[in-house]
Amino acid sequence: MGPGLRRDLVRAEIASHQMPDHQHLSAETHTRWRRVWLALLCLYGVAVVADIAAHLVSDARAGQSWHDPANLAVAFSAGLFWPADLVTSLLLPH
């Protein structure tokens, strides 16, 4: 066995120990993580709906028609990106 081959084998063995092995996780752990991700996704969805509603209500209070496609598009896009919407609403003057 040459020094180059030995070096490559050692590197491969080190790399295999550094990579997380998902096979060692139990089925219960996978189920728990799936539930956590599902709960986070549901919370994100609730925040999306709340932000869309807040934008449409503010349009209605400003005297604009919330049925207007432009207002619906802005409300929908702001709802999807509500974390950025919160930051910009805090940074921009009213």
C-alpha positions as CSV (number, residue, x, y, z in Angstrom):
1,M,0.0,0.0,0.0
2,G,1.5,3.3,-1.1
3,P,1.7,6.4,1.0
4,G,-0.9,8.2,-1.2
5,L,-3.4,5.4,-0.9
6,R,-2.9,5.2,2.8
7,R,-3.4,9.0,3.2
8,D,-6.6,8.8,1.1
9,L,-7.9,6.0,3.3
10,V,-7.2,7.9,6.5
11,R,-8.9,11.0,5.1
12,A,-11.9,8.9,4.1
13,E,-12.1,7.4,7.6
14,I,-11.8,10.7,9.3
15,A,-14.5,12.2,7.0
16,S,-16.9,9.3,7.7
17,H,-16.5,9.9,11.5
18,Q,-17.2,13.7,11.1
19,M,-20.4,13.3,9.1
20,P,-23.5,12.9,11.2
21,D,-25.0,9.5,10.8
22,H,-28.8,9.7,10.6
23,Q,-29.2,6.0,10.8
24,H,-28.3,6.1,14.5
25,L,-31.4,8.2,15.2
26,S,-34.3,6.2,16.4
27,A,-37.7,6.3,14.8
28,E,-39.0,8.1,17.9
29,T,-36.5,10.9,17.4
30,H,-37.4,11.2,13.7
31,T,-41.1,11.4,14.7
32,R,-40.3,14.0,17.3
33,W,-38.4,16.2,14.8
34,R,-41.2,15.8,12.2
35,R,-43.7,17.0,14.8
36,V,-41.5,20.0,15.8
37,W,-41.2,21.0,12.1
38,L,-44.9,20.6,11.5
39,A,-45.7,22.8,14.5
40,L,-43.3,25.4,13.3
41,L,-44.8,25.3,9.9
42,C,-48.3,25.7,11.3
43,L,-47.2,28.7,13.4
44,Y,-45.6,30.3,10.3
45,G,-48.9,29.7,8.4
46,V,-50.9,31.4,11.2
47,A,-48.5,34.3,11.1
48,V,-48.9,34.5,7.3
49,V,-52.7,34.7,7.6
50,A,-52.5,37.2,10.4
51,D,-50.2,39.5,8.5
52,I,-52.3,39.3,5.3
53,A,-55.4,40.2,7.4
54,A,-53.5,43.1,9.0
55,H,-52.5,44.5,5.6
56,L,-56.0,44.2,4.2
57,V,-57.5,45.8,7.3
58,S,-55.1,48.7,7.0
59,D,-56.0,49.1,3.4
60,A,-59.7,49.2,4.3
61,R,-59.1,51.8,7.0
62,A,-57.1,53.9,4.6
63,G,-60.2,54.0,2.3
64,Q,-58.7,51.7,-0.3
65,S,-60.6,48.7,-1.7
66,W,-59.1,45.6,-0.3
67,H,-60.6,43.8,-3.3
68,D,-58.2,45.5,-5.6
69,P,-55.8,42.9,-7.1
70,A,-52.8,45.1,-6.4
71,N,-53.7,45.3,-2.7
72,L,-54.2,41.6,-2.5
73,A,-50.9,40.9,-4.2
74,V,-49.1,43.2,-1.8
75,A,-50.8,41.7,1.2
76,F,-50.1,38.1,0.0
77,S,-46.4,38.8,-0.6
78,A,-46.0,40.7,2.7
79,G,-47.7,37.8,4.4
80,L,-45.2,35.3,3.0
81,F,-42.3,37.4,4.0
82,W,-43.7,38.6,7.3
83,P,-40.4,38.5,9.2
84,A,-38.9,41.0,6.7
85,D,-42.2,43.0,6.9
86,L,-41.9,43.3,10.6
87,V,-38.3,44.5,10.5
88,T,-39.1,47.1,7.8
89,S,-42.2,48.3,9.6
90,L,-40.1,48.9,12.7
91,L,-37.3,50.7,10.8
92,L,-39.4,52.8,8.4
93,P,-41.2,55.9,9.8
94,H,-45.0,55.8,9.7
